[in-house]
């Protein structure tokens, strides 16, 4: 039910009242002169008009000569256009309002049918489900094609449409995982604007690992809608040469607006590289003009990261916080799609579903349960309470289904259950709060057994596969699988150390990037050695992988420098030691040589004294000779001793020295000692005992 404001000149009250009567049954109308709900006597009319205009989804403008010259009617039209309201001009007498001359004016004669049709389209296109379409998408987000069965968010859809229509800038729809951000934008906002001829809605795109390629593909599809047969290569060339703003000018004229939608924009930070992120942000900033709008869906914790992008400096960035669905709306979420699909749901089952779901936080589980309840039920059939019991209720249906799919995958591929759970756990990473969040993995990186096993999960809608220029990517259909399926939750817990290590690296990499890649922000050798064995490349973003690689290269460089410095130090020490040892050796040699010379001089003096004393005191001469030989033994001292012995103590006996010489030796030296001093003489082995 749309809120409709009827703008008119005083002269056209009768026609304005007629229009109110046409629309009041199916919509909430406001006509200021109506006695029941118009402006009352004594009421501040300007404030009331402003209030009703701000509340309005659509404004019916009765365009006549009187309204064109009316300053207040003109102000109402301008305010409604600025607020982004749906403008529906009803023409009297062929008059066209100059402020909205680019819009089709409806002749009064055919106005009723066309007004009702336009407002029906505004209310989700009449809620008609295409043939063979399922009314409940399960863990998938509602797409634009499923807008007919998207219930419970009418108020939010209108509010979001008003924000987008209001003016240029970038609007981020933020909220926790599972609150329905993607569904609101796709099945709510985009479905509403898609039928508005004043808007060209570009298909929503996910950044992934290559956001430039994803953007180019979305632009090419938008070009197809306006009859431009650009190839993907041509589209990329145009983005490089003309920028997104130049491309937008080719897609829409000044009377039409272009809406660019980025779904799951957190992938700009979790999957895209820094360079690609900067390029995309720059393209968006340049494109944002009067007729270009950008809307993104984003997990709450990444809003500050988006605002901090320097490439978006100066861009008005608004936030629309989406809260989980209120409990009182759960009833229509169940019964609305069922009614459109021609399915019946007993009130008792509706009450049980609402009670078991409890709150909007469990909306993904409710959607999954409803999908499986409706599978195979023909139009006119009834959703079964018995089947609900078999599924295990809202909180048990997903886990039980996942158990069955796991068993099927094990049976079909021969992969071990624990091994397969570990591989499924690789589809999870940790967010800023430490909670598991999904990531997509390239199928090309998986071995054949894992690919085959994952395809079983894709077939049963627990995993989703998508493709781009870089190949096929796979991920969980919803993060509820991480929390509600105990075996997978346990497998993720076993990877907590590695995931937390990866989270730490991501944080360090972010600080390094913000710090202009300063070397002191890189990992040191000890930290790198501790953390690198714990993280897998698949768990890291391109920025984090680059951070690790630069850290590793820096560590290798520092090691090389340390080795070079050590070699240089050792070389200098060796030179110093050689010099020091050489100097010490020279000094020692000089000192030794000086001592030898002194000893020789002393020995010569003693020999001279011995020669003098030999005549007067042979024993003194002998002792002086012994002293000279002790100080500096040489041939001269030995000869002096022998001469003294032979000349002073008699001739040698046939067996050796004379007995007297032996006596002298016995009084001073033993024969053995004499042999040592004078080895060239013959000695008797014994000496007389006396005499």
C-alpha positions as CSV (number, residue, x, y, z in Angstrom):
1,X,0.0,0.0,0.0
2,X,1.6,3.2,-1.2
3,X,1.4,6.6,0.5
4,X,0.0,9.0,-2.1
5,X,0.1,12.8,-1.8
6,X,-2.2,14.7,-4.2
7,X,-0.9,18.2,-5.3
8,X,-3.4,20.6,-6.9
9,X,-4.4,24.2,-7.3
10,X,-7.4,25.6,-5.5
11,X,-9.3,25.8,-8.8
12,X,-8.9,22.0,-9.3
13,X,-10.2,20.8,-5.9
14,X,-13.0,18.7,-7.6
15,X,-10.6,16.8,-9.8
16,X,-8.2,16.2,-6.9
17,X,-11.1,14.9,-4.8
18,X,-12.1,12.5,-7.6
19,X,-8.5,11.2,-7.8
20,X,-8.5,10.6,-4.0
21,X,-11.7,8.6,-4.4
22,X,-10.1,6.4,-7.1
23,X,-7.1,5.6,-5.0
24,X,-8.1,5.7,-1.4
25,X,-9.4,2.1,-1.3
26,X,-6.0,0.5,-2.1
27,X,-3.6,3.2,-0.9
28,X,-3.1,5.7,1.9
29,X,-3.9,9.0,0.3
30,X,-3.5,12.6,1.6
31,X,-5.6,15.5,0.2
32,X,-5.2,18.6,2.4
33,X,-8.8,19.8,1.8
34,X,-10.4,16.5,2.7
35,X,-12.6,16.9,5.8
36,X,-11.6,13.6,7.4
37,X,-7.8,13.4,7.1
38,X,-6.8,16.7,5.6
39,X,-5.5,19.8,7.3
40,X,-7.9,20.9,10.1
41,X,-8.8,24.3,11.3
42,X,-6.1,25.9,13.3
43,X,-3.4,23.4,12.2
44,X,0.0,24.6,11.1
45,X,-0.6,23.9,7.4
46,X,3.0,24.4,6.1
47,X,4.4,22.0,8.6
48,X,1.7,19.4,7.9
49,X,2.3,19.7,4.1
50,X,6.1,19.2,4.6
51,X,5.4,16.2,6.9
52,X,3.1,14.5,4.4
53,X,5.4,15.1,1.5
54,X,8.3,13.5,3.4
55,X,6.1,10.5,4.2
56,X,4.8,10.1,0.6
57,X,5.9,7.4,-1.8
58,X,4.2,8.9,-4.8
59,X,2.9,12.4,-5.6
60,X,0.0,12.8,-8.0
61,X,0.4,16.3,-9.6
62,X,-2.8,17.8,-11.1
63,X,-1.2,19.9,-13.8
64,X,-3.2,22.9,-15.0
65,X,-2.6,26.5,-15.9
66,X,-3.4,27.4,-12.4
67,X,-1.0,24.9,-10.8
68,X,1.9,26.0,-13.1
69,X,1.6,29.6,-12.0
70,X,1.0,28.6,-8.3
71,X,4.2,29.1,-6.3
72,X,3.1,26.6,-3.7
73,X,2.2,23.9,-6.3
74,X,5.5,24.4,-7.9
75,X,7.2,24.1,-4.5
76,X,5.4,20.8,-3.8
77,X,6.6,19.4,-7.2
78,X,10.1,20.5,-6.5
79,X,10.2,19.1,-3.0
80,X,8.7,15.8,-4.1
81,X,11.3,15.5,-6.9
82,X,14.1,16.3,-4.4
83,X,12.8,13.7,-2.0
84,X,12.8,11.1,-4.7
85,X,9.1,10.5,-4.7
86,X,7.4,8.8,-7.7
87,X,5.9,11.7,-9.6
88,X,2.6,11.0,-11.5
89,X,1.5,14.1,-13.5
90,X,-2.2,14.2,-14.4
91,X,-2.7,16.6,-17.3
92,X,-5.6,19.1,-17.7
93,X,-6.1,21.0,-20.9
94,X,-2.9,19.8,-22.5
95,X,-0.7,21.7,-20.0
96,X,2.8,20.4,-19.2
97,X,4.6,21.5,-16.0
98,X,8.0,22.9,-16.9
99,X,9.7,21.4,-13.8
100,X,8.7,17.8,-14.9
101,X,8.4,18.2,-18.6
102,X,10.6,15.2,-19.1
103,X,7.9,13.0,-17.5
104,X,5.0,11.5,-19.4
105,X,1.8,13.4,-18.4
106,X,-1.4,11.4,-18.1
107,X,-4.5,12.9,-19.7
108,X,-7.3,13.2,-17.1
109,X,-9.7,11.2,-19.2
110,X,-7.6,8.0,-18.9
111,X,-5.9,8.9,-15.6
112,X,-7.7,6.4,-13.3
113,X,-6.5,3.2,-15.1
114,X,-2.9,4.4,-15.6
115,X,-2.6,5.7,-12.0
116,X,-3.8,2.4,-10.6
117,X,-1.4,0.5,-12.8
118,X,1.6,2.7,-11.9
119,X,0.8,2.3,-8.2
120,X,0.3,-1.5,-8.5
121,X,3.8,-1.7,-10.1
122,X,5.1,0.4,-7.2
123,X,3.6,-2.2,-4.9
124,X,5.9,-5.0,-6.2
125,X,4.4,-5.4,-9.7
126,X,1.1,-7.0,-8.7
127,X,2.7,-9.9,-6.9
128,X,2.6,-12.3,-9.8
129,X,5.0,-15.3,-9.6
130,X,6.5,-16.6,-12.9
131,X,5.7,-20.2,-13.9
132,X,7.8,-22.9,-12.2
133,X,9.4,-20.3,-9.9
134,X,9.7,-21.3,-6.2
135,X,8.1,-18.9,-3.7
136,X,10.8,-19.4,-1.1
137,X,14.5,-19.0,-2.2
138,X,15.9,-20.9,0.8
139,X,19.4,-19.8,1.8
140,X,19.8,-17.7,-1.3
141,X,19.0,-14.0,-1.3
142,X,15.7,-12.9,-3.0
143,X,16.5,-11.8,-6.6
144,X,14.8,-9.1,-8.6
145,X,12.8,-11.9,-10.3
146,X,11.4,-12.9,-7.0
147,X,10.1,-9.5,-6.0
148,X,6.6,-10.7,-6.2
149,X,7.2,-13.0,-3.2
150,X,9.3,-10.6,-1.2
151,X,7.3,-9.7,1.8
152,X,7.8,-7.9,5.1
153,X,10.1,-5.1,4.0
154,X,7.7,-2.7,2.3
155,X,8.5,0.2,4.7
156,X,12.2,-0.3,4.3
157,X,11.9,-0.5,0.5
158,X,10.1,2.8,0.3
159,X,12.6,4.4,2.7
160,X,15.5,3.2,0.7
161,X,14.0,4.3,-2.6
162,X,13.5,7.8,-1.2
163,X,17.1,7.9,-0.1
164,X,18.3,6.8,-3.5
165,X,16.1,9.2,-5.4
166,X,16.9,12.1,-3.1
167,X,20.3,13.0,-4.5
168,X,23.8,12.0,-5.6
169,X,26.2,10.2,-3.4
170,X,27.0,6.7,-2.2
171,X,24.5,4.9,0.0
172,X,25.7,1.8,2.1
173,X,23.0,-0.6,3.3
174,X,24.6,-2.1,6.4
175,X,23.6,-4.7,8.9
176,X,24.6,-8.1,10.3
177,X,24.9,-11.2,8.3
178,X,21.5,-12.8,7.6
179,X,19.4,-9.7,8.1
180,X,18.4,-9.5,4.4
181,X,20.5,-6.7,3.0
182,X,20.9,-8.3,-0.4
183,X,17.2,-9.3,-0.6
184,X,16.1,-5.8,0.3
185,X,18.2,-4.2,-2.4
186,X,17.6,-6.8,-5.1
187,X,13.9,-7.7,-4.6
188,X,12.9,-4.5,-3.0
189,X,14.7,-1.4,-4.4
190,X,15.9,-2.6,-7.7
191,X,12.6,-4.3,-8.6
192,X,10.8,-1.0,-7.9
193,X,13.2,1.1,-9.9
194,X,13.4,-1.4,-12.8
195,X,9.9,-0.5,-13.9
196,X,10.5,3.3,-13.6
197,X,11.4,4.7,-17.1
198,X,13.4,7.4,-15.4
199,X,16.0,4.9,-14.2
200,X,18.5,2.5,-15.8
201,X,19.3,-0.1,-13.2
202,X,22.7,-1.8,-13.7
203,X,22.7,-5.5,-12.6
204,X,24.1,-5.9,-9.1
205,X,27.7,-7.2,-9.0
206,X,30.0,-8.8,-6.4
207,X,33.6,-7.5,-6.3
208,X,35.2,-10.9,-5.9
209,X,39.0,-11.3,-6.7
210,X,38.7,-9.1,-9.8
211,X,36.3,-6.2,-9.1
212,X,37.2,-4.5,-12.4
213,X,36.1,-7.5,-14.4
214,X,32.9,-7.7,-12.4
215,X,32.1,-4.0,-12.9
216,X,32.8,-4.3,-16.7
217,X,30.4,-7.3,-16.9
218,X,27.6,-5.3,-15.2
219,X,28.2,-2.3,-17.4
220,X,28.0,-4.5,-20.5
221,X,24.7,-5.9,-19.4
222,X,23.4,-2.4,-18.8
223,X,24.6,-1.3,-22.2
224,X,22.6,-4.2,-23.8
225,X,19.4,-2.9,-22.1
226,X,19.8,0.4,-24.0
227,X,20.7,-1.2,-27.3
228,X,24.5,-0.8,-27.1
229,X,26.2,-4.0,-28.3
230,X,29.5,-3.6,-26.5
231,X,31.7,-6.6,-26.0
232,X,33.3,-7.2,-22.7
233,X,36.7,-6.2,-24.1
234,X,35.2,-3.0,-25.6
235,X,33.6,-2.2,-22.2
236,X,36.9,-2.6,-20.4
237,X,38.6,-0.3,-22.9
238,X,35.9,2.3,-22.4
239,X,36.3,2.2,-18.6
240,X,40.0,2.7,-19.0
241,X,39.8,5.5,-21.6
242,X,36.6,7.3,-20.5
243,X,36.2,6.2,-16.9
244,X,32.9,5.2,-15.4
245,X,31.6,8.7,-15.7
246,X,32.1,8.8,-19.4
247,X,30.5,5.4,-19.8
248,X,27.5,6.5,-17.7
249,X,27.0,9.5,-20.0
250,X,26.7,7.1,-22.9
251,X,24.2,4.9,-21.1
252,X,21.8,7.6,-19.9
253,X,20.9,11.1,-21.0
254,X,20.4,14.0,-18.6
255,X,16.7,13.1,-18.0
256,X,17.5,9.6,-16.8
257,X,19.4,8.2,-13.9
258,X,21.8,5.3,-13.6
259,X,21.9,3.1,-10.5
260,X,25.1,1.1,-9.8
261,X,24.7,-1.6,-7.2
262,X,27.6,-3.4,-5.5
263,X,26.4,-6.4,-3.4
264,X,28.6,-7.8,-0.6
265,X,31.0,-4.8,-1.0
266,X,33.1,-6.2,1.9
267,X,34.7,-8.3,-0.7
268,X,36.6,-5.1,-1.8
269,X,38.5,-5.6,1.5
270,X,38.5,-9.4,1.9
271,X,39.1,-10.6,-1.6
272,X,40.2,-7.8,-3.9
273,X,43.8,-6.5,-4.0
274,X,44.6,-3.0,-2.9
275,X,45.4,-1.7,-6.4
276,X,42.0,-3.0,-7.8
277,X,40.2,-1.5,-4.8
278,X,41.8,1.9,-5.4
279,X,40.9,1.8,-9.1
280,X,37.3,0.9,-8.4
281,X,36.9,3.5,-5.7
282,X,38.4,6.2,-8.1
283,X,36.0,5.1,-10.9
284,X,33.0,5.4,-8.5
285,X,34.0,8.8,-7.2
286,X,34.4,10.2,-10.7
287,X,31.0,8.8,-11.8
288,X,29.0,10.1,-8.9
289,X,27.1,13.0,-10.5
290,X,23.6,14.4,-10.6
291,X,22.2,11.4,-12.5
292,X,24.4,8.6,-11.1
293,X,23.7,6.8,-7.8
294,X,25.7,4.1,-6.2
295,X,24.3,1.7,-3.5
296,X,26.3,-1.0,-1.8
297,X,25.4,-3.7,0.7
298,X,28.0,-4.1,3.4
299,X,28.5,-5.9,6.6
300,X,28.4,-3.4,9.5
301,X,32.1,-4.0,10.6
302,X,33.4,-2.8,7.1
303,X,31.6,0.6,7.0
304,X,34.6,2.3,8.6
305,X,36.9,0.7,6.0
306,X,34.8,2.0,3.2
307,X,34.7,5.5,4.7
308,X,38.5,5.5,5.2
309,X,39.2,4.9,1.4
310,X,41.1,8.0,0.3
311,X,39.9,7.5,-3.2
312,X,36.3,8.3,-1.9
313,X,37.4,11.5,-0.3
314,X,34.8,14.2,-0.7
315,X,32.1,11.8,-1.6
316,X,28.9,12.0,0.4
317,X,28.6,8.5,2.0
318,X,25.3,7.8,3.7
319,X,24.4,4.8,5.7
320,X,21.1,2.9,5.9
321,X,21.1,0.5,8.9
322,X,18.9,-2.6,8.3
323,X,17.8,-4.3,11.5
324,X,16.7,-7.9,11.6
325,X,13.1,-8.5,10.7
326,X,10.7,-7.9,13.5
327,X,8.9,-10.9,15.0
328,X,5.5,-9.5,14.2
329,X,6.3,-9.5,10.5
330,X,7.3,-13.2,10.3
331,X,3.6,-14.1,9.7
332,X,3.4,-12.3,6.4
333,X,6.9,-13.6,5.4
334,X,5.3,-17.1,5.6
335,X,1.8,-16.5,4.3
336,X,2.5,-13.8,1.6
337,X,4.7,-15.9,-0.7
338,X,2.5,-19.0,-0.2
339,X,-0.6,-17.0,-1.2
340,X,1.1,-15.7,-4.4
341,X,2.2,-19.2,-5.2
342,X,-1.3,-20.6,-4.6
343,X,-0.2,-22.7,-1.6
344,X,-2.1,-23.1,1.6
345,X,-0.7,-23.0,5.1
346,X,-2.7,-23.9,8.2
347,X,-2.8,-21.2,10.9
348,X,-1.4,-23.8,13.4
349,X,1.7,-24.4,11.2
350,X,2.2,-20.6,10.8
351,X,2.0,-20.2,14.5
352,X,4.6,-23.0,15.1
353,X,6.9,-21.5,12.4
354,X,6.8,-18.1,14.0
355,X,7.3,-19.5,17.5
356,X,10.2,-21.7,16.5
357,X,11.9,-18.9,14.5
358,X,11.4,-16.5,17.4
359,X,13.2,-13.5,15.8
360,X,14.5,-12.1,12.6
361,X,18.0,-13.3,13.3
362,X,16.9,-16.8,12.4
363,X,15.3,-15.7,9.1
364,X,17.7,-17.7,6.9
365,X,16.7,-20.9,8.8
366,X,13.0,-20.1,8.3
367,X,13.6,-19.4,4.6
368,X,15.4,-22.7,4.3
369,X,12.6,-24.6,6.1
370,X,9.9,-23.0,4.0
371,X,11.7,-23.9,0.8
372,X,11.9,-27.5,1.8
373,X,8.3,-27.5,3.0
374,X,7.1,-26.2,-0.4
375,X,9.3,-28.5,-2.6
376,X,7.1,-30.6,-4.9
377,X,3.8,-29.1,-3.5
378,X,1.6,-28.1,-6.5
379,X,-0.4,-25.0,-6.8
380,X,-3.4,-25.4,-4.6
381,X,-1.6,-27.8,-2.3
382,X,-1.0,-27.4,1.4
383,X,2.2,-27.2,3.4
384,X,2.4,-30.2,5.7
385,X,2.9,-30.1,9.5
386,X,4.0,-33.8,9.3
387,X,6.7,-32.8,6.9
388,X,7.8,-30.0,9.2
389,X,8.2,-32.5,12.0
390,X,10.2,-34.8,9.7
391,X,12.5,-31.9,8.8
392,X,13.3,-31.2,12.4
393,X,11.7,-27.8,12.8
394,X,13.2,-24.4,11.9
395,X,16.5,-25.0,13.8
396,X,16.8,-28.7,12.9
397,X,16.0,-28.7,9.2
398,X,19.2,-27.2,8.0
399,X,21.4,-29.5,10.1
400,X,19.5,-32.6,9.2
401,X,19.6,-31.8,5.5
402,X,23.3,-31.1,5.7
403,X,23.9,-34.5,7.4
404,X,22.1,-36.2,4.6
405,X,24.0,-34.3,1.9
406,X,27.3,-35.1,3.6
407,X,26.5,-38.8,3.6
408,X,25.6,-38.6,-0.1
409,X,28.8,-36.8,-0.9
410,X,30.9,-39.4,0.9
411,X,29.0,-42.3,-0.8
412,X,29.4,-40.7,-4.3
413,X,33.0,-39.6,-4.1
414,X,34.6,-42.0,-1.6
415,X,36.0,-39.0,0.3
416,X,36.3,-39.5,4.1
417,X,33.7,-37.7,6.2
418,X,36.2,-36.0,8.4
419,X,38.4,-35.1,5.4
420,X,35.4,-33.6,3.6
421,X,34.3,-31.6,6.7
422,X,37.9,-30.2,6.9
423,X,37.7,-29.1,3.3
424,X,34.3,-27.5,3.9
425,X,35.8,-25.6,6.8
426,X,38.2,-24.1,4.3
427,X,35.2,-22.1,3.0
428,X,35.2,-20.1,6.3
429,X,37.3,-17.3,7.5
430,X,36.9,-15.0,10.6
431,X,35.4,-11.5,10.7
432,X,36.6,-8.7,12.9
433,X,34.7,-10.1,15.8
434,X,36.2,-13.6,15.5
435,X,33.0,-15.1,14.1
436,X,33.1,-17.4,11.1
437,X,32.1,-15.8,7.8
438,X,32.0,-17.2,4.3
439,X,34.5,-16.8,1.6
440,X,34.5,-18.1,-2.0
441,X,37.2,-20.4,-3.3
442,X,38.3,-21.0,-6.9
443,X,37.3,-24.5,-8.1
444,X,40.6,-24.6,-10.0
445,X,42.5,-24.7,-6.7
446,X,40.7,-27.8,-5.5
447,X,41.6,-31.4,-6.3
448,X,39.2,-33.6,-8.3
449,X,37.8,-35.4,-5.2
450,X,37.0,-32.2,-3.5
451,X,35.4,-30.6,-6.6
452,X,33.2,-33.7,-7.0
453,X,32.2,-33.7,-3.3
454,X,31.4,-29.9,-3.4
455,X,29.3,-30.4,-6.5
456,X,27.0,-32.6,-4.4
457,X,26.5,-29.8,-2.0
458,X,25.9,-27.4,-4.8
459,X,23.2,-29.7,-6.2
460,X,21.5,-29.7,-2.8
461,X,21.8,-25.9,-2.5
462,X,24.1,-25.8,0.5
463,X,26.9,-24.4,-1.6
464,X,26.7,-22.0,-4.5
465,X,28.8,-21.8,-7.6
466,X,29.4,-18.7,-9.7
467,X,31.6,-17.9,-12.6
468,X,33.6,-15.0,-13.9
469,X,36.6,-14.4,-16.2
470,X,38.9,-16.1,-13.7
471,X,36.8,-19.3,-13.6
472,X,34.2,-20.8,-11.2
473,X,34.0,-19.9,-7.6
474,X,32.3,-21.8,-4.8
475,X,31.1,-20.9,-1.3
476,X,28.4,-21.6,1.3
477,X,24.9,-20.6,0.4
478,X,24.6,-18.9,3.8
479,X,26.7,-18.4,6.9
480,X,23.9,-20.1,9.0
481,X,25.6,-23.4,7.9
482,X,28.6,-22.5,10.0
483,X,26.6,-22.0,13.2
484,X,23.7,-24.4,12.8
485,X,25.5,-27.5,11.5
486,X,27.5,-28.9,14.4
487,X,30.0,-31.1,12.5
488,X,31.0,-28.2,10.3
489,X,31.2,-25.9,13.3
490,X,33.5,-28.3,15.1
491,X,35.7,-28.6,12.0
492,X,35.9,-24.8,11.9
493,X,36.8,-24.7,15.6
494,X,39.7,-27.1,14.8
495,X,41.0,-24.5,12.3
496,X,40.7,-21.6,14.8
497,X,44.4,-21.3,15.4
498,X,45.1,-21.0,11.7
499,X,42.1,-18.7,11.1
500,X,43.1,-16.4,14.0
501,X,46.6,-16.3,12.7
502,X,45.2,-15.3,9.3
503,X,43.1,-12.7,11.0
504,X,46.2,-11.3,12.7
505,X,48.1,-11.1,9.4
506,X,45.1,-9.3,7.8
507,X,45.2,-6.7,10.6
508,X,48.9,-6.2,10.3
509,X,48.6,-6.0,6.6
510,X,45.9,-3.3,6.9
511,X,48.1,-1.3,9.3
512,X,51.1,-1.7,6.9
513,X,49.0,-0.4,4.0
514,X,47.7,2.5,6.1
515,X,51.2,3.2,7.2
516,X,52.4,3.7,3.6
517,X,54.2,0.3,3.7
518,X,56.8,1.3,6.1
519,X,59.5,-1.3,6.8
520,X,59.0,-1.1,10.6
521,X,55.4,-2.3,10.2
522,X,56.5,-5.6,8.5
523,X,56.7,-8.8,10.5
524,X,60.0,-9.4,12.3
525,X,61.9,-12.7,11.9
526,X,60.6,-14.3,15.1
527,X,56.9,-13.4,14.4
528,X,57.2,-14.5,10.8
529,X,58.7,-17.8,11.8
530,X,55.9,-18.4,14.4
531,X,52.9,-17.3,12.2
532,X,53.8,-18.4,8.7
533,X,53.4,-22.2,9.3
534,X,49.9,-21.6,10.8
535,X,48.3,-19.8,7.8
536,X,47.2,-21.1,4.4
537,X,47.3,-18.9,1.3
538,X,43.6,-19.6,0.8
539,X,42.8,-18.0,4.1
540,X,44.5,-14.7,3.2
541,X,43.4,-11.8,1.0
542,X,45.8,-10.6,-1.8
543,X,46.9,-7.7,0.4
544,X,47.8,-10.0,3.2
545,X,49.7,-12.4,0.9
546,X,51.6,-9.5,-0.4
547,X,52.4,-8.3,3.1
548,X,53.7,-11.8,4.0
549,X,55.8,-11.9,0.9
550,X,57.3,-8.4,1.5
551,X,58.0,-9.4,5.1
552,X,59.7,-12.6,4.0
553,X,61.8,-10.7,1.5
554,X,62.7,-8.1,4.1
555,X,63.8,-10.8,6.5
556,X,66.0,-12.4,3.8
557,X,67.5,-9.0,3.1
558,X,68.3,-8.4,6.7
559,X,69.8,-11.9,7.1
560,X,72.1,-11.3,4.1
561,X,73.1,-7.9,5.5
562,X,73.9,-9.5,8.9
563,X,76.0,-12.2,7.3
564,X,77.8,-9.6,5.2
565,X,78.4,-7.5,8.3
566,X,79.7,-10.6,10.2
567,X,82.0,-11.5,7.4
568,X,83.3,-7.9,7.3
569,X,83.8,-7.9,11.0
570,X,85.6,-11.2,11.0
571,X,87.9,-10.0,8.2
572,X,88.8,-6.9,10.1
573,X,89.3,-8.8,13.3
574,X,91.5,-11.3,11.4
575,X,93.6,-8.4,10.0
576,X,93.8,-6.9,13.5
577,X,94.8,-10.2,15.1
578,X,97.4,-10.9,12.5
579,X,98.9,-7.5,13.0
580,X,98.7,-7.8,16.8
581,X,100.3,-11.3,16.8
582,X,103.0,-10.2,14.4
583,X,103.8,-7.2,16.5
584,X,103.9,-9.4,19.6
585,X,106.1,-12.0,17.9
586,X,108.5,-9.4,16.8
587,X,108.7,-7.9,20.2
588,X,109.2,-11.4,21.7
589,X,111.9,-12.2,19.2
590,X,113.7,-9.0,19.9
591,X,113.4,-9.6,23.6
592,X,114.6,-13.2,23.2
593,X,117.5,-12.2,21.1
594,X,118.5,-9.5,23.5
595,X,118.5,-12.0,26.3
596,X,120.6,-14.5,24.4
597,X,123.2,-11.8,23.7
598,X,123.3,-10.9,27.4
599,X,123.7,-14.6,28.4
600,X,126.5,-15.1,25.9
601,X,128.3,-12.0,27.2
602,X,127.9,-13.3,30.7
603,X,129.2,-16.7,29.7
604,X,132.2,-15.2,28.0
605,X,133.0,-13.1,31.1
606,X,132.8,-16.2,33.3
607,X,135.0,-18.2,30.9
608,X,137.6,-15.4,31.1
609,X,137.5,-15.5,34.9
610,X,137.8,-19.3,34.9
611,X,140.9,-19.1,32.7
612,X,142.5,-16.6,35.2
613,X,141.6,-18.7,38.2
614,X,142.7,-22.0,36.7
615,X,146.3,-21.6,37.9
616,X,145.6,-20.4,41.4
617,X,142.3,-22.2,42.1
618,X,141.4,-25.0,39.8
619,X,138.1,-25.8,41.7
620,X,137.0,-22.1,41.3
621,X,137.9,-22.2,37.7
622,X,135.9,-25.4,37.3
623,X,132.9,-23.8,39.0
624,X,133.2,-20.6,36.9
625,X,133.3,-22.8,33.8
626,X,130.2,-24.7,35.0
627,X,128.4,-21.4,35.6
628,X,129.3,-20.1,32.1
629,X,128.1,-23.4,30.6
630,X,124.8,-23.1,32.6
631,X,124.2,-19.5,31.5
632,X,124.9,-20.0,27.8
633,X,125.9,-23.6,26.9
634,X,128.1,-23.7,23.8
635,X,131.2,-25.3,22.3
636,X,133.3,-22.6,24.0
637,X,132.0,-23.3,27.5
638,X,132.3,-27.1,27.0
639,X,135.9,-26.7,25.8
640,X,136.7,-24.5,28.7
641,X,135.3,-27.1,31.2
642,X,137.2,-29.9,29.5
643,X,140.5,-27.9,29.5
644,X,140.1,-27.1,33.1
645,X,139.4,-30.7,34.1
646,X,142.3,-32.2,32.1
647,X,144.8,-29.5,32.9
648,X,144.1,-29.1,36.5
649,X,143.2,-32.6,37.8
650,X,145.5,-34.8,35.8
651,X,145.5,-37.0,32.8
652,X,142.7,-39.3,32.1
653,X,143.0,-42.8,33.2
654,X,142.5,-45.6,30.7
655,X,138.9,-46.0,31.8
656,X,138.1,-42.3,32.0
657,X,138.8,-39.3,34.1
658,X,141.3,-39.5,36.9
659,X,140.3,-40.4,40.3
660,X,140.9,-36.9,41.5
661,X,138.6,-35.5,38.9
662,X,136.0,-38.0,40.0
663,X,136.5,-36.8,43.5
664,X,136.0,-33.2,42.4
665,X,133.0,-34.3,40.5
666,X,131.8,-36.2,43.5
667,X,132.0,-33.1,45.5
668,X,130.1,-31.0,43.0
669,X,128.5,-33.0,40.2
670,X,127.8,-36.7,39.7
671,X,129.4,-38.6,36.9
672,X,126.0,-38.6,35.2
673,X,125.8,-34.8,35.3
674,X,129.3,-34.6,34.0
675,X,128.3,-36.7,31.1
676,X,125.5,-34.3,30.3
677,X,127.9,-31.3,30.4
678,X,130.8,-32.9,28.6
679,X,129.5,-35.8,26.5
680,X,132.7,-36.0,24.5
681,X,134.8,-37.3,27.5
682,X,135.0,-40.9,28.8
683,X,133.9,-41.5,32.3
684,X,134.2,-44.4,34.7
685,X,130.9,-45.7,35.9
686,X,131.9,-45.4,39.5
687,X,134.2,-43.3,41.7
688,X,136.2,-44.4,44.7
689,X,134.5,-44.1,48.0
690,X,137.2,-41.7,49.3
691,X,140.4,-40.1,48.7
